[in-house]
Amino acid sequence: MEMSKSQQSPAFLARQKRIEDAFNLKKPDRVPVAPVTLHYYPNRAKGISNKDAMYQLDKRLQAIKAVTIEHDWDAAPPAAAVGAARPWELLGIQQVKWPGGGLRDDMPFQWIEKEYVLQSEYDEMLANPNAFVINKLWPRIATTMEPLSRLFQMGGTIPLLPLSDPYVLPGFVGGIINQLGLQDFLTRMQELGQESNKNNQLIASYGIEMMQLGYPSIVGSHVFCAFDWISDCLRGIRGSSLDMYQVPDKLLATINMLIPSTIYGAVSMAQKSHINSSAIYLHRGSAGFMSDAQFARFYWPCLKALILGLIEAGVMPIVYTEGDYTPRLKYFQELPPKKFVMHYQDVDRREAKKILGEITCFWGNVSSSLMCTGTPQQVENDVKELINIFADNGGLIIDASVGIPDEAKPENVQALTDTVRKYA
């Protein structure tokens, strides 16, 4: 999704420079307003059910476009914060429920945490991760993939070389498809490919259209650090918390095994999107989830490696914190200045300015509760405080603490833009 300089409008160039200046701690013409995460706010604002937005991606993208123009933000919000429901349905995904997939039409999707990998299975997973994924993990998290497990198990017991002739092979393969019940699997995989291709085209068209309208895209990929990936997708918060005490060496070995793939996945996705940035969503590293000693041992090393790996590849890390990160600010002093940005949910603003004000841009932190239950004046006061603290050196981007909340009042969302135009 690239445009030549001649195709880039003055509005696009002005917004792009405004954000780049903030990233580089330069004082822009004014403070940018750029929500980095949108879940269901656009749907509510435009009268679309959450179910329709997840099953009809074109409706969701049109709603995002409409609210971006309406509130005159400085960037096009990423389209992928809410997953498309039909691919989840086709795969039989068990890790989430969604409106139309076990939840009411007006509900948000919900993560279903389980120990999809048992603590006793660490050794097996570490010894042969690919075999473990196909044989055990995928069938547990995606029921449609179960026949692959049976195919994998059968492949290890049948000598395949003698079957490699034109008389035997067709009958063998056809028999395997019938015996293992692969007809439904193959039909679903074909539809999954078609659905994924359609959604990818819609997202690409959305990005191009927003650029043509003057709104740059600033998030090229998204990624979890290795600890979060294990805790979110494999072990759950209970399992990963116990692992830090009961099997710390196996947990660390798995973290170290996953670090290269987190870097590769984020970089390759950013390169494919032609947007050289990656949002790192931090789920378990806040003060409420682990002690500082645990953060230093289990979390910071894999997060630091991911950030440095992205920087080395020329991809700007957008570190999206969730929870209280005031006690963790000191760690980010180890990173190179102006090479990453921080988006905050909960943090002591003045402490962040003191510790990281010369190192990284401050993004977000406008109270989500005020966005949902407060008044435009209260939102204005909160934004004005951020401007007073950070805007002297330019390293500030305005957003709510977790992006725009689903239940935010439109007049409070507009107050973000109105306040920066008034004071910055």
PLY file of the C-alpha trace (Angstrom):
ply
format ascii 1.0
element vertex 424
property float x
property float y
property float z
element edge 423
property int vertex1
property int vertex2
end_header
0.00 0.00 0.00
2.32 2.67 -1.30
1.72 5.84 -3.25
4.25 7.84 -5.19
5.05 11.34 -3.96
3.04 12.81 -6.81
-0.02 10.84 -5.68
0.21 11.96 -2.05
-2.11 14.83 -1.24
-1.05 17.82 0.88
-3.37 16.59 3.64
-1.74 13.13 3.59
1.78 14.59 3.70
0.86 16.98 6.52
-0.62 14.20 8.68
2.25 11.86 7.93
4.85 14.48 8.88
2.92 15.37 12.03
3.13 11.79 13.25
6.72 11.27 12.14
7.74 14.43 14.01
6.05 13.14 17.17
7.79 9.77 16.79
11.13 11.59 16.47
10.47 13.92 19.44
10.27 16.94 17.16
7.67 19.63 17.67
5.05 19.25 14.90
2.67 21.91 13.61
0.25 20.54 16.23
-0.13 17.48 18.42
-1.46 14.49 16.39
-4.63 12.60 17.31
-4.35 8.97 16.25
-6.33 6.07 17.79
-4.21 2.96 17.47
-6.96 0.46 18.38
-10.63 0.40 17.43
-12.84 -2.51 18.33
-16.57 -1.83 18.25
-16.86 1.95 18.63
-17.33 2.52 14.86
-20.14 -0.06 14.78
-22.05 1.59 17.60
-21.51 5.05 16.16
-22.87 3.96 12.77
-25.63 1.59 13.89
-24.02 -1.71 12.90
-24.27 -4.79 15.12
-21.05 -6.36 16.35
-22.08 -9.58 14.61
-22.52 -7.84 11.25
-19.17 -6.09 11.66
-17.41 -9.41 12.22
-19.19 -11.37 9.47
-19.23 -8.53 6.92
-15.81 -6.90 6.97
-16.79 -4.35 4.33
-19.37 -2.88 6.74
-16.79 -2.60 9.51
-14.26 -0.90 7.22
-16.83 1.60 5.99
-17.69 2.42 9.61
-14.00 2.94 10.47
-13.60 5.21 7.46
-16.68 7.23 8.44
-15.61 7.86 12.04
-12.04 8.68 10.97
-13.30 11.38 8.63
-15.94 12.58 11.10
-13.45 13.07 13.94
-10.64 14.17 11.62
-7.94 11.93 13.05
-4.38 12.06 11.80
-4.14 8.40 10.77
-6.31 5.56 9.54
-6.88 3.11 12.42
-5.78 -0.47 11.78
-8.52 -2.71 10.42
-7.50 -5.96 12.12
-8.15 -5.23 15.81
-11.33 -7.31 15.52
-10.98 -10.64 13.76
-13.20 -11.77 10.91
-15.71 -14.29 12.24
-16.16 -16.60 9.26
-12.52 -17.85 9.22
-12.80 -18.58 12.95
-16.02 -20.45 12.26
-14.53 -22.47 9.41
-11.58 -23.53 11.57
-13.71 -24.33 14.61
-11.62 -21.95 16.72
-11.95 -22.63 20.46
-9.79 -19.81 21.86
-12.42 -17.11 21.36
-16.19 -16.68 21.32
-17.75 -13.94 19.26
-21.14 -12.38 18.44
-22.88 -14.97 16.31
-20.39 -17.59 17.49
-21.68 -18.33 20.97
-22.37 -14.74 22.07
-25.20 -12.26 21.54
-25.06 -10.04 18.46
-24.24 -6.94 20.53
-21.45 -8.43 22.64
-17.70 -8.08 22.01
-15.58 -11.12 21.25
-14.19 -12.85 24.34
-10.96 -14.78 24.84
-11.42 -18.31 26.19
-8.37 -19.12 28.29
-7.49 -22.75 28.88
-4.36 -24.79 29.26
-4.24 -25.84 25.61
-0.75 -27.15 26.35
-0.31 -29.01 29.65
2.63 -28.36 31.90
3.60 -32.02 31.51
3.85 -31.51 27.72
6.64 -28.92 27.74
9.34 -31.49 26.99
7.39 -32.98 24.08
6.71 -29.54 22.62
10.33 -28.43 22.99
11.67 -31.65 21.47
9.61 -31.43 18.25
7.44 -28.31 18.16
6.04 -28.79 14.64
4.95 -32.35 15.31
3.38 -31.27 18.60
1.47 -28.45 16.91
-0.05 -30.67 14.21
-0.63 -33.70 16.38
-2.01 -32.03 19.52
-2.21 -28.23 19.62
-4.10 -27.40 16.41
-6.83 -30.03 17.01
-7.34 -28.56 20.49
-7.63 -24.93 19.40
-9.29 -25.52 16.00
-11.55 -28.56 15.79
-11.59 -28.58 11.97
-7.88 -29.43 12.07
-8.44 -32.71 13.91
-8.10 -34.90 10.76
-4.55 -33.58 10.33
-3.66 -35.22 13.62
-4.95 -38.58 12.43
-3.17 -38.14 9.09
0.06 -37.29 10.88
-0.19 -40.34 13.11
-0.96 -42.63 10.16
1.94 -41.22 8.13
4.40 -42.49 10.69
3.18 -46.10 10.54
2.68 -46.76 6.81
5.67 -47.23 4.45
5.01 -44.65 1.73
7.75 -45.51 -0.79
6.03 -48.67 -2.15
2.85 -46.64 -2.74
4.54 -44.30 -5.19
3.26 -45.65 -8.48
0.32 -44.60 -10.71
-1.75 -47.71 -9.95
-1.56 -47.68 -6.16
-1.24 -44.02 -5.20
-4.67 -42.75 -6.42
-6.52 -45.47 -4.56
-4.41 -45.01 -1.45
-4.92 -41.24 -1.31
-8.64 -41.56 -2.07
-9.00 -44.19 0.61
-7.19 -42.04 3.16
-9.51 -39.11 2.40
-12.56 -41.32 2.93
-11.17 -43.18 5.92
-10.13 -40.05 7.82
-13.20 -38.02 6.90
-11.21 -35.37 5.06
-13.97 -34.30 2.68
-15.42 -31.72 5.07
-11.91 -30.59 6.02
-10.94 -29.97 2.39
-14.22 -28.15 1.67
-13.71 -25.90 4.67
-10.09 -25.22 3.74
-11.14 -24.18 0.23
-13.72 -21.77 1.65
-11.18 -20.51 4.18
-8.77 -19.68 1.38
-11.47 -17.81 -0.52
-12.62 -15.96 2.59
-9.08 -14.98 3.57
-8.32 -13.72 0.08
-11.52 -11.64 0.05
-10.76 -10.11 3.46
-7.15 -9.35 2.53
-8.36 -7.53 -0.59
-10.88 -5.54 1.46
-8.22 -4.49 3.97
-5.79 -3.52 1.20
-8.50 -1.48 -0.53
-9.33 0.21 2.78
-5.70 1.25 3.26
-5.42 2.62 -0.28
-8.71 4.50 -0.02
-7.73 6.06 3.31
-4.41 7.21 1.87
-6.21 8.74 -1.09
-8.45 10.56 1.38
-5.36 11.90 3.15
-5.02 9.52 6.10
-1.76 7.54 6.46
-1.70 4.07 8.01
0.80 3.76 10.83
0.50 0.16 12.05
1.91 -2.37 9.62
1.73 -5.50 11.77
0.93 -6.70 15.26
2.68 -9.17 17.52
2.83 -10.56 21.07
6.13 -11.01 22.85
7.01 -14.65 23.59
5.80 -14.69 27.21
2.41 -13.22 26.25
2.03 -15.67 23.40
2.62 -18.59 25.77
0.32 -17.16 28.44
-2.45 -16.08 26.05
-2.49 -18.98 23.61
-0.93 -22.01 25.28
-0.97 -22.02 29.07
-3.44 -19.35 30.22
-2.74 -16.88 33.01
-3.07 -19.58 35.67
-0.74 -21.97 33.90
1.94 -19.42 33.02
1.86 -18.00 36.56
2.39 -21.46 38.05
5.13 -22.19 35.52
7.24 -19.27 36.81
7.41 -21.11 40.15
7.14 -24.79 39.23
8.99 -25.20 35.90
10.86 -21.90 35.31
13.59 -23.47 33.17
11.09 -25.06 30.78
9.13 -21.81 30.53
12.34 -19.90 29.75
13.38 -22.50 27.18
10.03 -22.10 25.40
10.30 -18.31 25.54
13.78 -18.44 23.99
12.57 -20.85 21.30
9.78 -18.45 20.31
11.71 -15.16 20.24
13.00 -15.52 16.65
9.52 -16.37 15.33
7.96 -13.33 17.02
10.51 -11.10 15.30
10.17 -12.83 11.93
6.36 -12.76 11.97
6.16 -9.06 12.83
8.80 -8.05 10.29
7.38 -10.13 7.44
3.84 -8.83 8.04
5.08 -5.22 8.14
7.03 -5.72 4.91
3.99 -7.22 3.23
1.85 -4.25 4.27
4.55 -1.73 3.21
4.08 0.02 6.59
7.29 -0.11 8.60
5.85 -0.37 12.10
4.58 -3.12 14.36
2.31 -2.85 17.41
3.44 -5.04 20.32
0.46 -5.64 22.59
1.63 -6.27 26.18
-0.81 -8.36 28.19
0.95 -9.90 31.19
3.88 -7.60 31.95
2.13 -4.92 33.98
2.50 -4.39 37.71
-0.75 -6.22 38.37
0.33 -9.53 36.82
3.86 -10.20 38.03
6.51 -8.89 40.38
9.39 -6.74 39.21
11.79 -9.66 39.71
9.58 -11.89 37.55
9.33 -9.15 34.90
13.13 -8.90 34.82
13.58 -12.65 34.47
10.70 -13.85 32.32
9.25 -10.87 30.45
11.74 -8.11 29.75
14.38 -10.25 27.99
11.95 -11.51 25.32
10.28 -8.11 24.97
13.63 -6.34 24.64
14.83 -8.89 22.08
11.65 -8.38 20.06
11.93 -4.59 20.13
15.62 -4.65 19.16
14.93 -7.21 16.44
12.29 -4.97 14.90
14.57 -1.94 15.09
17.39 -3.84 13.42
15.01 -4.79 10.59
13.93 -1.17 10.10
10.48 -1.65 11.65
9.31 0.89 14.26
8.07 -0.89 17.42
4.86 0.57 18.88
4.87 -0.76 22.45
1.20 -0.92 23.46
1.07 -1.29 27.22
-1.94 -2.65 29.08
-2.19 -2.15 32.83
0.11 -0.07 35.03
3.57 0.35 33.51
4.95 2.99 35.88
7.19 0.42 37.67
8.48 -0.84 34.29
9.55 2.50 32.79
13.14 2.09 33.97
13.65 -0.93 31.70
12.91 1.00 28.53
15.86 3.27 29.26
17.99 0.42 27.91
16.61 0.93 24.39
17.95 3.31 21.71
16.27 6.75 21.74
13.70 7.67 19.08
13.63 4.13 17.68
10.39 3.03 19.36
7.21 4.59 20.74
5.14 3.86 23.85
1.34 3.74 23.98
0.03 3.80 27.55
-3.07 2.61 29.32
-2.11 3.35 32.93
1.05 5.23 33.86
2.25 8.14 35.98
2.50 10.76 33.23
5.06 12.95 34.93
7.21 9.97 35.83
7.07 8.84 32.20
8.19 12.30 31.08
11.03 12.28 33.63
12.33 8.81 32.76
11.57 8.46 29.04
10.80 11.99 27.83
14.06 12.20 25.86
13.88 8.61 24.65
10.43 7.89 23.25
7.13 9.41 22.20
4.23 9.31 24.68
1.00 8.05 23.09
-2.45 7.48 24.59
-3.43 7.50 28.29
-6.55 9.68 28.00
-8.91 8.09 30.52
-11.19 5.48 28.97
-13.68 5.90 31.81
-13.94 9.60 31.01
-14.42 8.76 27.33
-17.42 6.58 28.25
-18.99 8.32 31.25
-17.49 11.82 31.41
-18.25 15.08 29.66
-16.42 16.75 26.78
-15.06 19.29 29.27
-13.58 16.55 31.44
-11.98 14.96 28.38
-10.64 18.36 27.35
-9.08 18.84 30.79
-7.42 15.42 30.61
-6.01 16.06 27.13
-4.89 19.55 28.12
-2.89 18.10 31.01
-1.05 15.79 28.60
-0.33 18.71 26.28
1.03 20.75 29.17
3.34 17.92 30.25
4.62 16.64 26.91
4.04 19.04 24.06
7.10 21.19 24.81
9.36 18.67 23.03
6.74 17.38 20.61
6.85 13.73 21.67
3.10 13.34 22.17
0.23 11.66 20.30
-3.29 11.85 21.69
-5.40 8.71 22.05
-7.53 7.13 24.75
-5.84 4.68 27.09
-6.91 1.52 25.23
-7.69 3.15 21.93
-11.26 4.41 21.54
-13.46 2.37 23.93
-16.48 0.59 22.50
-18.87 2.60 24.70
-17.22 6.02 24.18
-19.57 8.96 23.65
-19.11 10.47 20.17
-18.96 13.97 21.66
-16.11 12.86 23.92
-14.27 11.30 20.98
-14.63 14.59 19.11
-13.24 16.40 22.16
-9.85 14.74 21.52
-9.55 16.52 18.18
-11.14 19.76 19.36
-8.77 20.07 22.32
-5.57 19.73 20.34
-6.81 22.27 17.84
-7.61 24.61 20.75
-4.39 24.23 22.74
-1.73 22.60 20.58
0 1
1 2
2 3
3 4
4 5
5 6
6 7
7 8
8 9
9 10
10 11
11 12
12 13
13 14
14 15
15 16
16 17
17 18
18 19
19 20
20 21
21 22
22 23
23 24
24 25
25 26
26 27
27 28
28 29
29 30
30 31
31 32
32 33
33 34
34 35
35 36
36 37
37 38
38 39
39 40
40 41
41 42
42 43
43 44
44 45
45 46
46 47
47 48
48 49
49 50
50 51
51 52
52 53
53 54
54 55
55 56
56 57
57 58
58 59
59 60
60 61
61 62
62 63
63 64
64 65
65 66
66 67
67 68
68 69
69 70
70 71
71 72
72 73
73 74
74 75
75 76
76 77
77 78
78 79
79 80
80 81
81 82
82 83
83 84
84 85
85 86
86 87
87 88
88 89
89 90
90 91
91 92
92 93
93 94
94 95
95 96
96 97
97 98
98 99
99 100
100 101
101 102
102 103
103 104
104 105
105 106
106 107
107 108
108 109
109 110
110 111
111 112
112 113
113 114
114 115
115 116
116 117
117 118
118 119
119 120
120 121
121 122
122 123
123 124
124 125
125 126
126 127
127 128
128 129
129 130
130 131
131 132
132 133
133 134
134 135
135 136
136 137
137 138
138 139
139 140
140 141
141 142
142 143
143 144
144 145
145 146
146 147
147 148
148 149
149 150
150 151
151 152
152 153
153 154
154 155
155 156
156 157
157 158
158 159
159 160
160 161
161 162
162 163
163 164
164 165
165 166
166 167
167 168
168 169
169 170
170 171
171 172
172 173
173 174
174 175
175 176
176 177
177 178
178 179
179 180
180 181
181 182
182 183
183 184
184 185
185 186
186 187
187 188
188 189
189 190
190 191
191 192
192 193
193 194
194 195
195 196
196 197
197 198
198 199
199 200
200 201
201 202
202 203
203 204
204 205
205 206
206 207
207 208
208 209
209 210
210 211
211 212
212 213
213 214
214 215
215 216
216 217
217 218
218 219
219 220
220 221
221 222
222 223
223 224
224 225
225 226
226 227
227 228
228 229
229 230
230 231
231 232
232 233
233 234
234 235
235 236
236 237
237 238
238 239
239 240
240 241
241 242
242 243
243 244
244 245
245 246
246 247
247 248
248 249
249 250
250 251
251 252
252 253
253 254
254 255
255 256
256 257
257 258
258 259
259 260
260 261
261 262
262 263
263 264
264 265
265 266
266 267
267 268
268 269
269 270
270 271
271 272
272 273
273 274
274 275
275 276
276 277
277 278
278 279
279 280
280 281
281 282
282 283
283 284
284 285
285 286
286 287
287 288
288 289
289 290
290 291
291 292
292 293
293 294
294 295
295 296
296 297
297 298
298 299
299 300
300 301
301 302
302 303
303 304
304 305
305 306
306 307
307 308
308 309
309 310
310 311
311 312
312 313
313 314
314 315
315 316
316 317
317 318
318 319
319 320
320 321
321 322
322 323
323 324
324 325
325 326
326 327
327 328
328 329
329 330
330 331
331 332
332 333
333 334
334 335
335 336
336 337
337 338
338 339
339 340
340 341
341 342
342 343
343 344
344 345
345 346
346 347
347 348
348 349
349 350
350 351
351 352
352 353
353 354
354 355
355 356
356 357
357 358
358 359
359 360
360 361
361 362
362 363
363 364
364 365
365 366
366 367
367 368
368 369
369 370
370 371
371 372
372 373
373 374
374 375
375 376
376 377
377 378
378 379
379 380
380 381
381 382
382 383
383 384
384 385
385 386
386 387
387 388
388 389
389 390
390 391
391 392
392 393
393 394
394 395
395 396
396 397
397 398
398 399
399 400
400 401
401 402
402 403
403 404
404 405
405 406
406 407
407 408
408 409
409 410
410 411
411 412
412 413
413 414
414 415
415 416
416 417
417 418
418 419
419 420
420 421
421 422
422 423
